Amino acid sequence: MSATRAEFRAAFEAFAGSESEHDAVARFAADLAASRQYEADTGRPLTPAEATEHLRDAPDERVASRWNWWMGSLDLAYGGYGEFVVRRWRA
């Protein structure tokens, strides 16, 4: 079973960003977890703790930028993560 959007949303509160930005990133994280693509590629399920640890490594402060940086890294390593990049959110 994958983590829920609410669990990701709570975990990502550690990072700067608007409410709608946090909601968008949490939605993409939950979708990625449900797809099990990350688990197939890395051998580990995508949990809020796992995602938060990777977002901490990102060079930017805002949650969407951190998420997109990580998705770019995964896309370079494995391919197929472009659909999980956050492109827009309501301000």
C-alpha positions, 0 to 999 in steps of 0.5 A: 500500500502506498502512502497517502497524499496527506502523509506526504503533505505533512512530511513536506511541511519542513520545506518552504512553499505555499499551501497550493505548492505543498498540495501539488507536490504531495499529490505527485508524491502520492501518485508516484508511490501508488505507481510503484515505479520508484520501488521497481527502480530502487528496491525500496517503497516510496514513503514520506520519510524516504522522499523527505530525505531526498528533498533535503539534499536539493539545493533550493529552498522551495518544496516544488523546486526540491521535488523537481530537482529530485525527479530530474535526478531519478529521470537521469538515473532511470528514466520515466520520471518526467510525468511526476515533475510539478509544472504548475500549481494555483497560487 
